[in-house]
């Protein structure tokens, strides 16, 4: 099967088929229709908080090396439920995510059991995004929300769910770099700092990403910079949002008593939908809590400026 045979229509057919044939998925998607949601404002940006108990599996996932070694990888074909059918797409397979956040939520694992790293894969992300033009695709780094950091994968969800795309249209953008007709900007005034690549050619988008990737902070002992990515394809072009990270989980995640909030930010949260698997957290969480969480796991302006300075030096 060639990549050109995959499109949003075939992906939607897969979802519809799985929701008919797979009881676990059908039950969880039906439950999603009645999840509680509340809206908050972070600055001038509207965000949502979703109370989604089924996501406790992901939010509370143990991702240390020992825990990963002791559990079977749920993204490997041999360990998937018998009912879970996929859509082959080159080195990847499109799968319905049985524990959804989006009304239409997919996971796209590599067919090989290989670590979750974005280096050398952003071209794949762009191709998959072009095929699935009714969806946004996203990447969670191994210490940035991925519950399977030992198996390379992307995820996808239907457009119109994340506030991100609409929000950044009204945010200030500082132009940083161009490559051909593609451009790299810093988006300010959003809920957290992000870099935005806009391109009509995949090669140009990949070149800008690689340039930025090389100057992002590399934590000691880590194989790659800590990042989350969200991408979509619309009107003949790509938008790729790059969220640098400084920390895996906020202090409230490990706190005890009333200070505890079980929220471990990933791409969906940074896209404006914060997932709380525990009702106590959904009830009490306010805008100030979210701002504190983002301040702990995302870079401040001084750290962003240091990245931009390295970017400028690289170009001089």
N, C-alpha and C positions, 0 to 999 in steps of 0.2 A: 504494500500500500504506500503510495507516495503522499508526501505532506499536502499536496494540492487537493487531495480527496477529502481532507478534513475541513469542515466549516461549521459555523454556528448551528445550522440546521441539523447536521448529523449529531452534534454534541447534545442538542436539545432532545433529539430522538432517543439517545442513550439514557438521558435523565428520565424521560417519560417511561421508557421500558423498565428501567430499574425500579422506579416507584410503583410500577404495577406488579413486578415479580419478586421484589425483595422486601420482606415484611419489616425488618429492622429499619431500613431506610424509609419506607413508607410511614412507619409509626413516628420516626423522629422528624420528618418533614411536616407531618400533620401537626405535631406538637409545636413546631416552629411558628405555625400560624397564630398561636395564642400566647406566645411569649410576651412578657411585659417589657415595655420600652418607655424610657423617659428622655426628654430633650433638655439639654443644658446649653449655655453659651460660654465659650472660652474666648474672651475678648469679643471680636466681631464675628466669630465663627460658630455656627450651630453644630453641636455634636449630639450623638445619641448614646444612651447606656442601655444595653440589652441584658435582661436577666435570662440566662440560658443554661439551665442545670445540666444538660447533656454535655456541655463543654468542660465539665470538671475533669474529664479524662485528659484533655489537652492542657488546661490551665494548671493542673496539679501534676503534670507528667514529670517524672524523674528523668533528667537528661544527663546525669553524670555518667562517666565511662563505665563504671561497674553495673549500674542499672541497665544501661543499653546492652551491655554484653549478656546480661542474664535474661533478657526478654527476647522473644522472637520478633523480628522486624515485621510490623504490620503492613509495610509497603511492598515487601517482597511477594512475588506472585504465589509462591508456595505456601504462604501464611495467610493469604486473604480468605475471607469467607467464600464458600462455594457459590453463593448467590451473587457475589460481586463480579459483574462482567465489565469489560473495558473496551476502549476504542484505541487500537494500535496506531501509533503516529511516529514512525521512525524509531528513535531510541527511547521514546516515551510511550506511556499509555494513559489515556484519559479515563478517570474513575469517578463515579459519584461518591462524594464524601458523605458517609452515613451519619455524621454528627454535624449537621449544617449550622452555619451562621447566616448565610445568604439563602433566599428562597430557591436558588439554583446554585449549588456549590459543588465544585469538583476538585480533585487532587490529581496531579499529573506527575507520577514518579518516573524516574529513570528506570529502564528495564534491568539495570544492573544495581547491585548493592554497593554503592559508592558514596563517599561522604557528601554532606550538604554544603557545597561551596559554589559560589557564583562565578569564580574565575573561569573564563573560557566558556561560560554558558549563557551570557547575556544575548548572544545571537540566537540561541534556542528560544529564549524568552520572547524575543521580538518576533520570531517566526510563529510561535504558538499564539501570540497576541494578535498577529495579523489574521490567522486562520479563524480565531474565535472573536470576531469583531463585535459580538453582542455581550462580551464579558470583559471584566478587568482581570488581569493576572497579577499574582503577587508572589514574592519570595521572602521567606523569613530566614535570616541567617541562623547558624547553628546555636548561637547564644542570643538570639533576638526573636524568640517565639516559636521556633521549629520544635515540634514534639517528636520528630524523627530526625535528629541531627546527624544520624549515621547513614541516611539514605537520601540522595539528591531528589528533590521534587519541587514543583511549583504548585500553586493553587489558583483557582479561578472562581469568580462569582459574577452574577448578572450585574450589568451596568445599572446605574440609578439607585444603588443601595448605599454606597459610601458617599458621605458629604464632600469628600476630598475634591473631586473634579469640579464641582460647582464652586466650592469655596475658594480655590486658588485663582479663579478667574478675577476675583475682586481683590486679590492680594497683590502687594507691590512685588515686582520682580526686578532684580539687579542683574543685568547682563554680564556674563563672565567670559564666555569663549564661544567661538563659532568654528564649525568644520564643514566646508561646503555650504549647503543651505541649512544645516542643523545648528541649533544654538543651545548653550548651557546657561542657565540662570540660577540665581539664588532666590527662592521665594521667602519673603519675610511677611510678617503679620498673620501667618497661619498659626495653628496651635503648637507647632514645633518647627524647627528649621528643616528645610528640605531643598535639595537641588533638583531642578527640572530640566530634562532634555526634551526638546521638541524637534522632530525630524521627519522628513518624507522619504529618506533613504536609510535602510537598516544599517548599511556599512558606516554611514556617517554617525548614526546614533551610537553604534558600538564603539567607534573611535573616541567619541566624547566620553562615553562611560569609562573606557579603559584609561583615559587621561585622568579623569577624576579619581578613579579607583586607586591609582598609583600614589596619590597624595593623601588619601584618607589615613587616619591614625590606625596603626596596627598594634593592638595590645600584645604585651609580652606573652609568649607561649601560644598565641593564636595563629591559625593558618591564614586568616584573612581579616580585613577590617570588619567591624560589626555594622551591619546595614540591613535595612528592610527596603524592598522595592515594590512599587505598584505601577502597573503599565496598562495602557489601553490604546486601541487603534481606532481612529475616527477621521472621516473626511480626508482619506488618503494619507494620513500621517500618524506617527506615534507620539505619545506622551509617556515619558518614563520618569517617575518620581523616585529620588534616592534619599532615603532617610538615614543619615549617620547616627550611630548609637555610641553611648559611652558606658552603658551598663546593661546587664541582662535583666535583672529584676529590681524593682524599687524596694526601699526599706520596709514599706508597709506589708510586703508579701511575707516577710519572715517575722513581723512584729507580733506581739502577743496581746491578748485582750481586745479592748475597743479599737486599738490602733491598727489591728490586722485588717487588711483588705487583700483578698486573693485575686489580684489582677496582674498578669504578666504581659506587658504590652507586646504586640506583634503588628504586622502590617495593617490588619483590619482596624485595630485600635488607633494607630497613627493616621489611618484614613478617615477617622471620625466616628467609628462605632466601637464603643468600649464594652467588652464582654465580661460580665460578672456571673459566674456559675453559682454563687451563693446568694440567697435572698437577703441576708443581713447586709451584705455589701451593696446590693442594688438599692435597698431602702435608704441607707445612710449616705451614700456617696454624693458629693456635691462638686461644683466646678472647682473649688479650691483644692480638693483632693486630687482631681485629675491634673490640675496645673502642677501640683507638687510631684506627682508621679512622672509627668513628662520632663520636668526640670531635672529629675534624678537620672533618667535613662537616655536623655537626648543632650547634645552639646549646647553650651551657651554661646552667646555671640562672640566672645573672645576666642573660643575654640573653633568656631566657624571661620572667623577671620584668619586664624592660623592655617586652616586648610586652604583658604583662598590665596594667602601669601605663598604657600608652597606651589599652588597651581600656577600663579603668575611667574614664580622663579623658574618653573619647569618650562614655561613658554619663552623665556627670555634668552 
